[in-house]
Amino acid sequence: MNGFDAEMIGLIIGVQVLFAGFSSYIFSKTTKLKQIILLQGILFSIVFFSLGFLSSIAAGFLLVFYGFIDGMSSIGQEGILSKICDKESYGTDIGLLMFGLHVGETLSLALSGFLIAALGFVVPFLLAASTYIVFYIPSYIILKE
C-alpha cells in the first residue's frame, strides 16, 4: 500500500486506534458538542483533501493523526445520538440508526474500490472530504446545546 509493508501498515493502524481512544477520552469530558462536531469536521476535510496528494511518509503521519479526529467524531456522533433517541428505547433507537450508518459505510467502501480501480486513490479521498461537509455543517447549525 503506497510504499508501506504489512508491518508498517499495522503500526500505523494501531497508533491510529490508540489516538482515537485517547481523543475520545479527552473529548468525552466536554459539553461543547457543537464545537467538537465543527472542529472534527474541518480537520477531517483538511486531512482527506490532503491525503491523495502527499508522499507516503506524510500520508502515514496524517493517517495516524486521523485517529485523533476519529475519536472526536465518535464523541460527536454519540452526543447527537443521545439527543435524538428516546430514553425508553435508547438501545433500539441507536441500533436502528447505526444500521443505516453501517449500510452506508459498506456501500461507500465498495464504491471506493471501484473509484480507486477506475480513477486512482485521490478521488475517494476528495469525495470523502467533500461529502463529510454535508454532515458536520448542518449538524453544527441544527444542534442546540
Buried (B, 14 or more C-beta within 10 A) or exposed (E): EEEBEEEEBEBBEEBBBBBBBEBBEEBEEEEEBBBBBBBBBBBBBEBBBBBBEBEEEEBBBBBBBBBBBBBBBBBBBBBBBEEEBEEEEEEEBBEEBEEEEEEEEEEBEEEBEEBBEEEEBBBBBBBBBEEBEEBBBEBBEEBEE
